[in-house]
Amino acid sequence: MPEPYDVITMGRIGVDLYPLDIGVPLARVETFGKFLGGSPTNVAVAAARLGRRTAVITRTGEDAFGAYLHQELERFGVDDRWVTAVGEYPTPVTFCEIFPPDDFPLHFYRQPKAPDLEIHPPELDLDAVRDARIFWMTGTGLSAEPSRAATMAALRARSGSARREVPAGEPRTATVFDLDWRPMFWCGGRGGDPSGGDPSGSGDASGGDDSSGGGERLDGGANGSVASARYREALAHATVAVGNIDECEIATGEREPHAAARALLAAGVELAVVKQGPKGVLAVHRDGTTADVPPLPVEVVNGLGAGDAFGGALCHGLLAGWDLDRIMRYANAAGAIVASRLACSSAMPFPDEVAGALAAGAVTAESTAGPSGAGS
């Protein structure tokens, strides 16, 4: 029997085209860097950087950008055996604008439909999904068919009597639901509007963002109502939920962090992680354990990849069996390091860099001068 993966993620993949000019509107940018992107794919990269055996389930276009993504996955040590091509649709491309410290608009090009929403249930290796020590899925995967059916099939394979028994001494297992609310992906079920900002707050120094704009409530409209129902269905099969304030509101109707955590636990998970941007992160376990951790000080360059670094480090800490406070501090540090860098996937930190940032109590050039250098 093959060795189970430490982490299998499922969902978005694409090419990030990030400006090499900081503080310049997209219309005036002249040079861009090309990077592997897509939140669950970045989580797999982040966990691989920390020494975990990872794989991703997703689809690309049958084009040059798809070939580039396979090349990058191999370079980062992420198994791409379940990354297949869709001939009908191009590989998605995402542009961003960089206005530190807290404005990073994203422009998604996923029309007429993103290949990663064309994952079909019969294509899944459910034995591998069931046996993985951690399975990570996102809310975007619930936004359209057949991705929604495939995501739910994977979740059902993990939950209840279908979930494998873990032999004594093996790392704990978790089924993680990254709430990942991006309303532009829920427009008409076709993968969303081709451009838009980043309402989900994909990351900052704490690996999350309360992007409510001073307490203004999120209005998801009809798409929000559909998403809420699908989120509730998925939460019943997950053991860990991770999201920022806006995402927690879509999932539970609650914005106050402690109330949101309690609502996520009531929905069925064992661990609720509520990311609060500059206020840090709150984690509450069903057993009563709580961690309320402030962010690590950092001079932000690009906050977009911090949440994915946080996710990969969260997986690493869960697999290591650390206590909740240690996991959250470690994940915060990983997110802060990536926030100090331009890119996402290639900026994911190595273990000695996270250790250096924790020892320094902040992200500095000296604390992260490990083998990844400046995060390239």
LINPE-V505583 format. One line per field, one symbol per residue. ss: DSSP state (h for helix, s for strand, l for the rest). Layout:
ss: ???
//
This chain:
ss: llllllsssslllssssssllllllhhhlllsssssslhhhhhhhhhhhllllssssssssllhhhhhhhhhhhhhlsslllssssllllllssssllslllsllsssslllllhhhlllhhhllhhhhhhllssssshhhhllllhhhhhhhhhhhhlhhhlllllllllllsssssllllhhhhllllllllllllllllllllllllllllllllllhhhhhhhhhhhhhhhllllssssshhhhhhhhllllhhhhhhhhhhllllssssslhhhlsssssllllsssslllslllllhhhhhhhhhhhhhhhhhhlllhhhhhhhhhhhhhhhhlllllhhhlllhhhhhhhhhhlsllllllllllllll
//
